[in-house]
């Protein structure tokens, strides 16, 4: 049965509108690269207790290869059931959707059947397709589930998308949000201009996925012109692979940004603005920027392994692991930015999450 935006619980819509931390859920595997349900459950419990406002499952951080391994439905079901069994509070549950139109629509139907609220639609499989075809694809998938658009960076397969594309996307009635993750300020502005041109800035929520400017995306207004007047738009929250680690700290950072904006009439302290560079430095290690993002999934696994949440850093693809020198870079950011970690929070709860 198709799911429309109007069908969503009001508390979920309100949560997304106010802005939330939405981690991209990793995939827990054992040493034989088989799905580790116990560790996966522990991760879900960690994100819930850390204060995440939602979970994104079946996305890049979960490893797109779960589809070829027949794990897509099982992984989505695990996250939904483990979350509900642990805590009944409202959370926005977002399923990753990939492939051509038939595949993406089928994945959307699976997600709706499992109780997910929206689908994060990757266009990587259609990279190079003309704009009309991309929009037709989005419109077709939106017939099944509310959509979260995804501006995926080109380094991991995302196509370049114009402001006109985002205007047309934002005009789709079942468009809910956009994850803006081109890691490029010019292309980020293209999304803002497109949403403003569609007069959708109050209806289509912007969520940052720009790991190179997480704090500034959340802290600063973005302005686009419409009818000769400036229109100010803000990112509501973030949907990030980076937030799959040190999640409790991310929740606290978003709360601090919201608090300072509310109390300071829109102004932020220099200390908070300086946090952007520190978080970006951490991301450079976790996402293996030095090796063109080769270890972007394994790097997050390594942080979770050090905390005890994962047993190892195994990925479905044996060739996917840490990049050259990445472990040393993670050591470095732990020394320099360890106060941004949530290691103490994890230590205090790990036994309970693994039970």
SEDOBA-926851 format. One record per residue (C-alpha): residue in one letter; x, y, z. Coordinates in steps of 0.1 Angstrom, whole numbers, plus 2048, in hexadecimal, padded with zeros to 3 digits. Example, Ala and Ser with C-alpha at 12.3 -4.5 7.8 and 13.67 -1.06 7.14 Angstrom:
# residues 2
A87B7D384E S8897F5847 
This chain:
# residues 355
X800800800 X80E8227F6 X81883B811 X81286080D X82187C821 X7FE88482F X7FE86183E X81C866853 X81886A879 X81788E883 X83288989D X84A87B882 X84389986B X8488B1888 X8698A0891 X8768A386E X86B8C786C X87C8D188C X89C8BF882 X8AB89F88E X8CB88A88E X8C686D877 X8E3855876 X8E983F857 X8E881C866 X906807860 X9057E1859 X9137CA874 X9247AB867 X93778E877 X95978286E X94A76D852 X93878C844 X91677F84F X8FB79685D X90179A883 X8DE7A0891 X8EA7A58B5 X9037C08AC X8EA7D0894 X8D17D18B0 X8EB7E18C7 X8F27FC8AD X8CC8048AA X8C98068D0 X8E881D8D1 X8D88358B9 X8B78358CB X8C683C8ED X8DE8568DE X8BF86A8D6 X8BF8668B0 X89E8738A0 X89E858886 X8B183D874 X8BB83A84F X8BE815846 X8C8805825 X8DC82381B X901827810 X90E822834 X8F9802837 X90B7F7817 X8F77F77F7 X9037D37F1 X8E97C680B X8D37C37EC X8E97AB7D9 X8ED7977F9 X8C77947FF X8C97A881F X8B57C7817 X8947BD827 X8A47AB844 X8BA7CA84D X89C7E284A X8867CB85F X8A27C787A X8A57ED87E X8807F3880 X8797D6898 X8977DC8AE X88E8018B1 X86A7FA8BB X8737DF8D3 X88C7F78E4 X8788188E5 X8568238D8 X85E8488D5 X8588578B3 X87585489A X87785B875 X88083A864 X88F83F841 X897823829 X8B182580E X8A48207EA X8BB8177CD X8BC80B7AA X8A581078C X88081A790 X8737F6794 X88D7EE7AE X88880E7C1 X86280B7C1 X8657E77CE X87C7F27EA X86480E7F2 X8487F47F6 X85D7DF80C X8657FD822 X841808824 X8377E582E X8507E684A X844807858 X85E81F84A X853843845 X86884E827 X88184280D X8A3852807 X8A684F7E1 X8C884A7D2 X8CC8547AD X8EE8447A9 X8E0828792 X8D284377B X8F185977A X8F4868757 X8CE865750 X8BD885744 X8AA89B75D X888891750 X89086C756 X89D873779 X87E887783 X86786C774 X87A852789 X8758677A8 X85086D7A1 X84B84779C X85C83E7BD X84985A7CF X8298477C6 X83382D7E0 X8438417FD X84C864807 X86E86D7F9 X88E87A807 X8A28877EA X8C787F7EB X8E28947DC X8FE87B7DE X9228867D9 X93187E7B8 X94F86C7C8 X93884F7D2 X92384E7B2 X90A86B7B5 X90087F796 X9028A5794 X8DF8B3798 X8D58D678F X8C08EF7A2 X8A58E9788 X8A58C4791 X8A08CC7B5 X8848E57AD X8728C979B X8798B07B6 X86D8C77D2 X84C8CC7BE X8448A77C1 X8278A57DA X8368877ED X8588977F0 X860899815 X8858A4819 X8A68A5808 X8C7898814 X8E08B1807 X90289E804 X9168AA7E5 X9338B57FC X9328D57E6 X9268F77F0 X91B9017CD X9068E27C9 X8F88E67EC X8EC9087E1 X8DD8F97C2 X8C68E47D9 X8BD9037ED X8B59177CE X8A08FB7C0 X88B8F67DF X88591B7E3 X87B91E7BE X8629027C4 X8549167E2 X8598F67F6 X871903811 X8578FD82C X84C8DB81F X86C8CA813 X8848C8830 X8A98CC829 X8C18B483B X8E68B6839 X8FB89A82D X9198B0826 X9328A083D X94C8BB835 X9358D7845 X91D8C685C X91C8E1877 X91B8FF860 X8FF8EF84B X8EB8ED86B X8F590E879 X8F392785C X8D6933847 X8D692E822 X8C794980D X8B89477E9 X8A69627D6 X88295F7CB X86D9797BB X8889937C3 X88998C7E8 X8A09767FD X89295580B X8A4946829 X8A692182D X8B590B848 X8C08E784A X8AA8D7863 X8C18BA86D X8D98A185E X8D787E84F X8FB873850 X91285584F X92986A865 X90E86A880 X90F844881 X92C84A89A X92F8608B8 X9098648B4 X9028708D8 X91A88D8D1 X9088958B1 X8E78978C3 X8F68AF8DC X9068C48C0 X8E58C88AE X8D48D18CF X8EE8EB8D6 X8EB8FB8B4 X8C58FD8B8 X8C890C8DB X8E19278D1 X8CC9308B2 X8AD9348C8 X8BE9468E5 X8D595C8D0 X8BC9688B6 X8CD95589B X8F195B8A5 X90A9418AF X9289418C5 X94B9408B6 X95191F8C9 X93490E8B8 X93D91B896 X96190E89B X9528EC8A2 X94C8E887D X9718E4875 X9768CB891 X9598B5886 X9658B7862 X9888AC86D X97888E87E X96588685F X98588784A X99186985E X971856861 X96985A83C X98C85582F X98E87581B X9B486F815 X9AB851800 X98D8607EE X974851806 X98082D801 X97B825826 X95C83A82D X94881C839 X964809849 X97082885C X94E82C86D X950806875 X97280B884 X96582689C X94880F8A6 X9607F28AA X9768068C1 X95880E8D6 X94E7E98D8 X92D7ED8C4 X93B7D98A6 X9517BA8A8 X9647C4889 X9647DB86B X95A7C1851 X9477CC832 X9347B6819 X94F7BE800 X9707AF80C X9827CA7F9 X9717E580D X9857EE82C X99980A83C X9AE820824 X9D3823826 X9DC836846 X9B7839851 X9BB828872 X9D784187B X9C085D871 X9A5850888 X9BF84E8A4 X9C887289D X9A488089F X99E86C8BF X9BD87E8CE X9B38A08C1 X98D89F8C3 X9868838DC X96F89A8F0 X9578988D3 X9538738D6 X9388618EA X94F8458F6 X94484991A X91F847911 X9258278FD X93A817919 X91E81E932 X90480D91C X9167F3906 X90E7D591B X8E97DD91C X8E87E38F6 X8F97C28EF X8E27AE906 
